C-alpha cells in the first residue's frame, strides 16, 4: 500500500514511468548491494537487459521509445538530420517527431498525462495536462506548460540539464557536484507531481545519468580515480527510485527504463576524416564546417552516430553516384567499413546495417544508407570541420551501446526476455488498459 489511495468510483490503472537515460542493466545487476532499491524492484517485479535501436543515440531513441516505432516512422534519426533534397541540416525537435506519442494516446483515451524532461519534446505540447521539455530545450521559461507549472519549477530551481562543460575538466569535482544538484531538483519536481492525484500516466526522465556516464564510466569499469564518486551518484539515483516506488499507490505500476546501454570509450573515430582519407569524401575548399561544403565528386558522407549516406544522384542536390550504381557503391562502402580496424587491431564495426533492415515507415526518405553499430570502445563522430587523424581521444571516457539497456517493471507478470526498446510503448498501454492496434507498433507488449 502506498502513502495515499486514489478516490475514484471505478479507478483505471495508472503507470509511472521513470527514465534513467543511458543506464546499462549490468551496472545495476552487478552492484545489488549498493543499489538495493533496484535489486528489490527486480526481485519483486520483472527486470532485464534489453536492446536499444539503430542508431543508439538519445535523439533517436526517445522518440522511438515513446512511440514504439523505428526512426522511419518517427522521422528522427539522430541529433542532426538532413532536409529532403538538400544539404541543409537541422536539429530535430519535438514537432519533428511524426509518430503518435504515448501521452497522446492516453489523452485521446480521455485520460491525463504529465510529462517531465523527455528529450526531443521542445516546445512543450499544450494538449497534455502538464509538460516540461527535456534535452535540447533552451530553459524552463520556454519549456514548461502551463504557466503555473513553469512557475512551480522556477521556484524550486529546476534544471533542464547538467552543465556538461564541467565534465571536460580534469578534476571532475565540480561536474559531479552539479550532477547531484541537477538530479536532486529533478527528483523534487517528480515527487511533487507524483504526489498529486490527477494523472493517469506520469512520464519523467533522469537524463543526468547519461551525462555522468559520458565522463566517468571508464573510471567505473576500470577502477579509475572517480569510481567511488560514480557509484555514490548512482546510490542517490537508487535512493530516489526507491522513494518513488514506496510513495506510489496500489493502482500505479512503476516502469523504469533506459534508452540505450553504456560502455567504456577507448577511441573516438572521426568518420568523415576516414571517408576523406579513403577517397570517399572531399570538400570544395579548405574552409569547411558543414555538409553543404562537400564537393560535387563526394561519394559518401557521415552523420553521428555512425550513419553513412551515399551522395546519390537525384536524392542529394549534387549527387555523384548514379542510381544504377547505388547497390554496388553501397556494397563497396559496407565492405570498407567492415574492414576498418582501430589502432589496437580490433574491428571498429560490430556490424554494418543496411537501411532496409533497420528503417521502415512513411519517413524513411532521409534514412542513412548504412549504419555502423560499433564494437565497444569505438565512439563514432562525424563533424565536417576536418580532423588530421581518424582516431583520437577527447574528454569523454564513456559511450552509448546498442546492447545492455535497462528495463524494470514492478509487475511479476511481465516477461522481459528478448525485449527491445520498441516493446515499452505497447507494454505501458496494456498496463494502462488503453486500447491500440498491434500493427501500429514495431514492438509487442511484454504483459503475459
C-alpha positions as CSV (number, residue, x, y, z in Angstrom):
1,X,0.0,0.0,0.0
2,X,1.3,3.4,-0.9
3,X,1.0,6.6,1.1
4,X,-2.3,7.5,-0.5
5,X,-5.2,5.9,-2.2
6,X,-6.9,7.3,-5.3
7,X,-10.5,8.3,-4.7
8,X,-12.5,7.2,-7.7
9,X,-15.7,5.3,-8.2
10,X,-14.1,3.0,-10.8
11,X,-10.4,3.6,-10.9
12,X,-8.4,2.9,-14.1
13,X,-4.9,1.5,-13.7
14,X,-2.1,4.0,-13.9
15,X,1.6,3.9,-14.8
16,X,4.5,5.9,-13.5
17,X,7.5,5.7,-16.0
18,X,10.9,6.8,-14.8
19,X,13.6,7.1,-17.4
20,X,17.2,6.6,-16.5
21,X,19.0,7.8,-19.6
22,X,21.8,5.5,-20.7
23,X,21.9,3.3,-17.6
24,X,23.2,-0.2,-18.5
25,X,21.4,-3.1,-16.9
26,X,24.7,-4.8,-15.9
27,X,25.7,-1.8,-13.8
28,X,22.6,-2.2,-11.6
29,X,22.7,-6.0,-11.6
30,X,26.4,-6.3,-10.7
31,X,26.1,-3.9,-7.7
32,X,23.0,-5.1,-5.9
33,X,24.4,-4.4,-2.5
34,X,24.9,-0.7,-3.4
35,X,21.6,-0.4,-5.3
36,X,19.1,-2.2,-3.0
37,X,16.1,-0.5,-4.4
38,X,16.8,-1.6,-8.0
39,X,17.5,-5.1,-6.6
40,X,14.2,-5.2,-4.8
41,X,12.4,-4.0,-7.9
42,X,14.0,-6.8,-9.9
43,X,13.2,-9.4,-7.3
44,X,9.6,-8.4,-6.7
45,X,8.8,-7.4,-10.3
46,X,10.4,-8.1,-13.6
47,X,13.8,-6.9,-14.9
48,X,16.4,-7.5,-17.6
49,X,18.7,-6.1,-20.2
50,X,17.1,-5.1,-23.5
51,X,18.4,-3.9,-26.9
52,X,18.2,-0.3,-28.0
53,X,17.6,0.8,-31.6
54,X,19.8,1.5,-34.6
55,X,21.3,4.0,-34.1
56,X,21.5,4.0,-30.3
57,X,21.6,7.8,-29.9
58,X,19.3,9.6,-27.5
59,X,17.7,12.0,-30.0
60,X,16.6,8.9,-32.0
61,X,16.0,6.6,-29.0
62,X,13.5,8.7,-27.0
63,X,11.1,9.3,-30.0
64,X,11.2,5.6,-30.7
65,X,10.7,4.6,-27.0
66,X,7.8,7.0,-26.6
67,X,6.1,5.9,-29.9
68,X,7.0,2.3,-30.3
69,X,8.2,2.7,-33.9
70,X,11.6,2.9,-35.6
71,X,13.1,6.1,-37.0
72,X,11.5,5.5,-40.3
73,X,8.2,6.1,-38.5
74,X,9.2,8.9,-36.2
75,X,11.2,10.8,-38.8
76,X,14.1,11.3,-36.3
77,X,17.4,9.5,-36.9
78,X,19.8,11.4,-34.6
79,X,21.0,14.7,-33.2
80,X,21.4,16.0,-36.7
81,X,19.2,15.2,-39.8
82,X,19.3,16.3,-43.4
83,X,16.5,18.1,-45.2
84,X,14.9,16.1,-48.0
85,X,16.5,17.0,-51.3
86,X,19.0,19.4,-49.7
87,X,22.4,19.6,-48.0
88,X,20.8,21.7,-45.3
89,X,20.7,20.1,-41.9
90,X,18.6,20.6,-38.8
91,X,18.4,19.5,-35.1
92,X,15.2,17.5,-34.7
93,X,12.8,18.9,-32.0
94,X,9.5,17.7,-30.7
95,X,7.4,18.8,-33.7
96,X,9.7,16.8,-35.9
97,X,8.5,13.5,-34.3
98,X,5.9,12.3,-36.8
99,X,4.6,9.3,-34.9
100,X,2.0,9.3,-32.1
101,X,3.5,9.6,-28.6
102,X,2.3,7.5,-25.7
103,X,0.9,10.5,-23.8
104,X,-1.1,11.5,-26.9
105,X,-2.7,8.0,-26.9
106,X,-3.5,8.5,-23.2
107,X,-5.1,11.9,-23.7
108,X,-7.0,10.6,-26.7
109,X,-8.5,7.9,-24.5
110,X,-9.8,10.6,-22.2
111,X,-7.1,10.2,-19.5
112,X,-4.5,12.6,-18.2
113,X,-0.7,12.7,-18.7
114,X,2.1,14.6,-17.0
115,X,5.4,14.6,-19.0
116,X,8.7,15.8,-17.5
117,X,12.1,16.2,-19.1
118,X,11.8,13.8,-22.0
119,X,14.4,14.6,-24.7
120,X,13.2,15.8,-28.0
121,X,9.9,17.3,-26.8
122,X,10.5,21.0,-27.2
123,X,8.4,23.1,-27.5
124,X,6.1,21.7,-24.8
125,X,2.7,20.4,-26.0
126,X,-0.3,22.3,-24.8
127,X,-2.7,19.4,-25.2
128,X,-1.4,17.4,-22.2
129,X,-2.0,18.0,-18.6
130,X,1.5,19.5,-17.9
131,X,4.8,19.2,-19.6
132,X,8.4,20.4,-19.2
133,X,10.5,19.6,-22.2
134,X,13.9,18.0,-21.8
135,X,17.2,17.8,-23.7
136,X,17.6,20.5,-26.4
137,X,15.3,22.9,-24.6
138,X,16.5,26.5,-24.1
139,X,15.4,26.8,-20.5
140,X,12.5,26.3,-18.1
141,X,10.8,29.6,-19.0
142,X,10.0,28.4,-22.5
143,X,10.0,24.7,-21.9
144,X,7.1,24.4,-19.4
145,X,3.3,24.4,-19.8
146,X,1.1,25.6,-18.3
147,X,2.4,28.8,-16.8
148,X,1.5,27.8,-13.3
149,X,3.7,24.7,-13.7
150,X,6.5,26.8,-15.1
151,X,6.3,29.0,-12.0
152,X,6.4,25.9,-9.7
153,X,9.6,24.7,-11.4
154,X,11.3,28.0,-11.4
155,X,10.5,28.4,-7.7
156,X,12.4,25.2,-6.8
157,X,15.3,25.9,-9.1
158,X,14.5,23.1,-11.6
159,X,17.2,22.4,-14.2
160,X,16.7,21.1,-17.7
161,X,20.2,19.6,-17.9
162,X,23.6,19.4,-16.1
163,X,26.4,21.7,-17.1
164,X,28.2,19.2,-19.3
165,X,31.2,21.5,-19.9
166,X,32.3,20.9,-16.3
167,X,32.9,17.3,-17.3
168,X,35.7,18.5,-19.6
169,X,37.8,19.5,-16.6
170,X,40.5,17.0,-15.4
171,X,39.2,17.4,-11.9
172,X,35.6,16.1,-12.0
173,X,34.6,17.5,-8.6
174,X,32.6,20.5,-9.8
175,X,30.9,18.3,-12.5
176,X,29.8,15.7,-10.0
177,X,28.5,18.3,-7.6
178,X,26.5,19.9,-10.4
179,X,25.2,16.4,-11.4
180,X,24.0,15.8,-7.9
181,X,22.3,19.2,-7.7
182,X,20.5,18.7,-11.1
183,X,19.4,15.2,-10.0
184,X,18.1,16.5,-6.7
185,X,16.0,19.2,-8.4
186,X,14.6,16.7,-10.9
187,X,13.6,14.3,-8.1
188,X,11.9,17.2,-6.2
189,X,9.8,18.0,-9.3
190,X,9.0,14.3,-9.9
191,X,7.8,13.9,-6.3
192,X,5.7,17.0,-6.4
193,X,3.7,15.7,-9.4
194,X,3.7,12.0,-8.3
195,X,2.1,13.1,-5.0
196,X,-0.9,14.6,-6.8
197,X,-3.9,12.5,-7.7
198,X,-4.7,13.9,-11.1
199,X,-2.6,11.9,-13.6
200,X,-3.0,8.5,-15.3
201,X,0.4,8.4,-16.9
202,X,3.4,10.0,-15.3
203,X,6.4,10.1,-17.7
204,X,9.6,11.6,-16.3
205,X,13.3,11.2,-17.3
206,X,16.5,11.5,-15.3
207,X,19.0,12.4,-18.0
208,X,21.9,13.3,-15.7
209,X,22.7,9.6,-15.6
210,X,23.8,9.8,-19.3
211,X,25.9,12.8,-18.6
212,X,27.7,11.2,-15.7
213,X,28.3,8.0,-17.8
214,X,29.9,10.0,-20.6
215,X,32.6,11.4,-18.3
216,X,33.0,8.7,-15.6
217,X,32.1,5.3,-17.0
218,X,35.6,4.2,-17.7
219,X,36.5,5.1,-14.1
220,X,33.8,2.7,-13.0
221,X,34.7,-0.2,-15.4
222,X,38.5,0.1,-15.0
223,X,38.7,1.2,-11.3
224,X,39.7,4.8,-12.1
225,X,40.1,7.7,-9.8
226,X,36.4,8.7,-10.0
227,X,34.9,5.2,-9.5
228,X,33.7,5.9,-6.0
229,X,32.1,9.2,-7.0
230,X,30.4,7.4,-9.9
231,X,28.9,4.7,-7.6
232,X,27.9,7.3,-5.0
233,X,26.0,9.2,-7.7
234,X,24.2,6.0,-8.6
235,X,23.4,5.3,-5.0
236,X,21.5,8.6,-5.0
237,X,19.6,7.5,-8.2
238,X,18.8,4.2,-6.5
239,X,17.6,6.1,-3.4
240,X,15.3,8.3,-5.4
241,X,13.8,5.4,-7.4
242,X,13.2,3.6,-4.1
243,X,11.4,6.7,-2.7
244,X,9.3,7.0,-5.8
245,X,8.3,3.3,-5.6
246,X,7.4,3.4,-2.0
247,X,5.2,6.5,-2.5
248,X,3.0,5.1,-5.3
249,X,-0.5,3.8,-4.5
250,X,-1.6,0.3,-5.5
251,X,-3.3,1.3,-8.7
252,X,0.1,2.5,-10.2
253,X,2.6,0.3,-11.9
254,X,6.2,1.6,-11.9
255,X,8.2,1.2,-15.0
256,X,11.9,2.2,-15.1
257,X,13.9,2.0,-18.3
258,X,16.9,3.4,-20.2
259,X,17.1,4.2,-23.8
260,X,20.5,2.6,-24.5
261,X,23.3,1.0,-22.7
262,X,26.8,2.3,-21.9
263,X,30.4,1.1,-22.1
264,X,33.9,2.5,-21.9
265,X,35.3,4.6,-24.7
266,X,38.8,3.9,-26.0
267,X,38.9,5.8,-29.3
268,X,36.8,8.5,-31.0
269,X,36.5,7.6,-34.7
270,X,36.2,10.6,-37.0
271,X,34.2,9.1,-39.7
272,X,34.3,11.9,-42.2
273,X,38.1,12.1,-41.8
274,X,38.2,8.4,-42.6
275,X,36.0,8.9,-45.7
276,X,38.2,11.7,-46.8
277,X,41.4,9.7,-46.3
278,X,39.9,6.8,-48.3
279,X,38.8,8.9,-51.2
280,X,35.0,8.8,-50.5
281,X,34.6,12.5,-49.5
282,X,36.2,15.8,-50.4
283,X,35.5,19.5,-49.9
284,X,35.1,22.5,-52.2
285,X,37.9,24.3,-50.4
286,X,39.9,24.2,-47.1
287,X,37.4,26.4,-45.3
288,X,34.7,23.8,-44.5
289,X,32.4,23.2,-41.5
290,X,29.1,21.8,-42.7
291,X,27.6,19.2,-45.1
292,X,27.0,21.9,-47.7
293,X,30.7,22.3,-48.1
294,X,31.4,18.9,-49.6
295,X,32.5,18.8,-53.2
296,X,30.4,17.5,-56.2
297,X,32.6,14.4,-56.5
298,X,31.9,13.2,-53.0
299,X,30.6,9.7,-53.0
300,X,29.7,9.3,-49.3
301,X,29.4,11.3,-46.1
302,X,28.5,10.6,-42.5
303,X,26.4,11.9,-39.6
304,X,26.7,10.9,-35.9
305,X,26.5,8.3,-34.7
306,X,27.8,6.0,-37.5
307,X,25.2,7.0,-40.1
308,X,26.6,6.8,-43.7
309,X,24.9,8.3,-46.7
310,X,25.7,7.7,-50.4
311,X,25.8,11.0,-52.3
312,X,23.1,9.8,-54.6
313,X,22.1,11.4,-57.9
314,X,18.5,12.5,-57.8
315,X,18.4,12.4,-54.0
316,X,21.2,14.8,-53.0
317,X,21.4,18.1,-54.9
318,X,24.9,17.3,-56.3
319,X,24.7,13.5,-56.2
320,X,27.9,11.9,-57.7
321,X,26.7,8.3,-57.6
322,X,24.2,7.3,-60.3
323,X,21.1,5.4,-59.2
324,X,22.3,2.5,-61.4
325,X,25.4,2.2,-59.3
326,X,23.9,2.6,-55.9
327,X,23.9,-1.1,-54.9
328,X,27.5,-1.7,-56.0
329,X,28.7,1.5,-54.3
330,X,26.9,0.9,-51.1
331,X,28.3,-2.7,-51.0
332,X,31.8,-1.3,-51.5
333,X,31.4,1.2,-48.7
334,X,30.0,-1.5,-46.5
335,X,32.9,-3.8,-47.1
336,X,35.3,-0.9,-46.4
337,X,33.6,-0.2,-43.1
338,X,33.6,-3.9,-42.1
339,X,37.4,-3.9,-42.8
340,X,38.1,-0.8,-40.7
341,X,40.3,-1.5,-37.7
342,X,41.3,0.6,-34.8
343,X,44.8,1.3,-33.6
344,X,44.6,-1.8,-31.4
345,X,43.8,-4.0,-34.3
346,X,40.2,-4.6,-33.3
347,X,37.4,-4.1,-35.9
348,X,35.6,-0.8,-35.4
349,X,32.3,-2.2,-36.6
350,X,30.4,-4.9,-34.7
351,X,28.1,-4.9,-37.7
352,X,27.1,-2.7,-40.6
353,X,23.3,-2.4,-41.0
354,X,21.7,-1.6,-44.4
355,X,18.8,0.8,-44.2
356,X,16.2,-1.7,-45.4
357,X,17.0,-3.9,-42.3
358,X,16.6,-1.0,-39.8
359,X,14.1,1.5,-41.1
360,X,10.6,1.4,-42.5
361,X,7.8,3.8,-42.5
362,X,6.5,7.0,-44.1
363,X,9.6,9.0,-43.2
364,X,12.4,6.8,-44.4
365,X,13.3,9.1,-47.3
366,X,16.1,10.7,-45.2
367,X,17.3,7.4,-43.7
368,X,21.0,6.7,-43.8
369,X,22.1,4.1,-46.3
370,X,24.3,2.3,-43.8
371,X,24.6,2.4,-40.0
372,X,27.6,1.1,-38.2
373,X,26.9,-0.4,-34.8
374,X,30.4,-0.1,-33.3
375,X,32.2,-2.6,-31.1
376,X,32.5,-1.4,-27.5
377,X,35.2,1.2,-27.2
378,X,34.8,3.0,-30.6
379,X,32.7,6.2,-30.5
380,X,31.7,7.3,-34.0
381,X,32.0,11.1,-34.7
382,X,31.2,12.9,-37.9
383,X,31.9,16.6,-38.0
384,X,32.7,18.4,-41.2
385,X,35.4,20.8,-39.9
386,X,38.1,18.2,-40.6
387,X,40.5,16.2,-38.4
388,X,44.0,15.3,-39.2
389,X,43.7,11.9,-37.5
390,X,40.9,9.3,-37.9
391,X,41.4,8.0,-34.3
392,X,41.7,10.2,-31.3
393,X,40.6,10.8,-27.7
394,X,38.6,13.6,-26.0
395,X,37.2,14.5,-22.6
396,X,34.7,11.7,-22.6
397,X,35.5,8.2,-21.4
398,X,32.1,6.5,-21.8
399,X,29.9,5.9,-24.9
400,X,26.5,4.6,-25.8
401,X,25.9,0.9,-26.6
402,X,23.2,-0.8,-28.6
403,X,23.0,-3.7,-26.1
404,X,22.5,-3.7,-22.3
405,X,19.8,-1.1,-21.9
406,X,17.7,-1.5,-18.8
407,X,14.0,-2.3,-18.2
408,X,12.3,-2.8,-14.8
409,X,8.6,-3.3,-14.3
410,X,7.0,-3.6,-10.9
411,X,4.8,-6.5,-12.0
412,X,6.0,-10.1,-12.0
413,X,3.6,-10.9,-14.8
414,X,5.8,-9.1,-17.4
415,X,8.3,-11.1,-19.4
416,X,11.4,-9.2,-20.4
417,X,13.2,-12.0,-22.3
418,X,14.4,-10.9,-25.8
419,X,12.8,-7.5,-25.4
420,X,13.9,-4.2,-27.0
421,X,13.0,-0.5,-26.9
422,X,10.1,-0.8,-29.2
423,X,8.2,-3.1,-26.7
424,X,8.0,-0.5,-24.0
425,X,5.2,1.7,-25.5
426,X,2.7,-1.2,-26.1
427,X,3.5,-2.6,-22.7
428,X,2.7,0.7,-21.0
429,X,-0.6,0.9,-22.9
430,X,-1.5,-2.6,-21.8
431,X,-0.7,-1.7,-18.2
432,X,-3.0,1.3,-18.6
433,X,-5.8,-0.7,-20.3
434,X,-5.7,1.7,-23.2
435,X,-6.7,0.1,-26.5
436,X,-4.4,0.1,-29.5
437,X,-3.8,-1.9,-32.7
438,X,-0.9,-4.3,-32.6
439,X,0.1,-3.3,-36.2
440,X,0.7,0.3,-35.0
441,X,4.0,-0.7,-33.3
442,X,7.3,-2.3,-34.2
443,X,7.4,-3.9,-30.8
444,X,4.9,-6.0,-28.8
445,X,3.5,-6.0,-25.3
446,X,5.6,-7.8,-22.6
447,X,2.5,-8.4,-20.5
448,X,1.7,-12.1,-20.2
